[in-house]
Amino acid sequence: MDVALGGTFDPVHDGHRRLFERAFELGDVTVGLTSDGLAPKTRDSDRQVRSHDERKERLATELEPIAAEYDREFEIRKLESPTGIATEPQFDYLVVSPETREGGARINEIRRERGHDPLEVVVVPHVLAEDGDIISSTRIVNGEIDEHGAVRDDN
């Protein structure tokens, strides 16, 4: 089975890791990593995002041990549009977080228009920080929490 997953992943945190683990449970994974041009357009807040090359290198480092644990392959591809790679016919699953569920529905509309079977959209619940709010890259960048959801002492 082929699994698609997409995002900016900057910085990678335990919520992302849960997405990755679920994806590798399902099959070989292709990650669409937002391009430098797309990344700022997908953010709810205006914040600096590392370059695509730097994010790709860090992401590969995160994915390698998870792929090995599940005896799966992975590929990281540049994502130039929000619907990106998942509209391609080879995929069976799309792994999403709750806030990107609607994107999965849009991807399946495009797939139907192109004559492809719809993807099974697998929604992975958020991982909560110790304060009960979700772990997010923005909260990490803002210094509220660390990548595991521990509240920073200086807040």
Steps between C-alpha positions, in 0.01 A plus 500: 500500500618852421441780747511875442562757772575868470613796706762757586642314802694787655586412765408132518318412823323205663175574313687463171665184627158349568400580139818338372451186709141458381607549139772235526255258663296523178775468239786667317485876547544797271521828689415818316713767664383854430723704272650828618226681308210291634609471865407858606159468330408198712572667836231647725759733647772705336823337611834409352528151349833331426597440138360199317847342481558533874151370583547208259826399665349516849188315387704218347685462830164468679351256249793258465464320836119482475518357148757246617281398794210423264724364219364764262636732234451875484552786262489875562371710211459874463140614541418798277122508557277416799346197325840399359610142465191334650304557179733256321347157428748274683394589855256299712500703822535861606602559861381833640458687826152616607549853360600369157209254465319738260808498275461125474143542379617750236775260387243224454282735291800565271578128483141421398513772231817335365348151505705374796366305796453709815757473774418366840552808716645401837460771764758484779394677821707787636761435764441720802764692689515473877283813525218322312531704181628347175866473418572723202808630326382856558477445876851354495640790297326745736676335795184377673587128486772266382467240223357248748238737643673588825415854606804723500603612851539860390128534413 
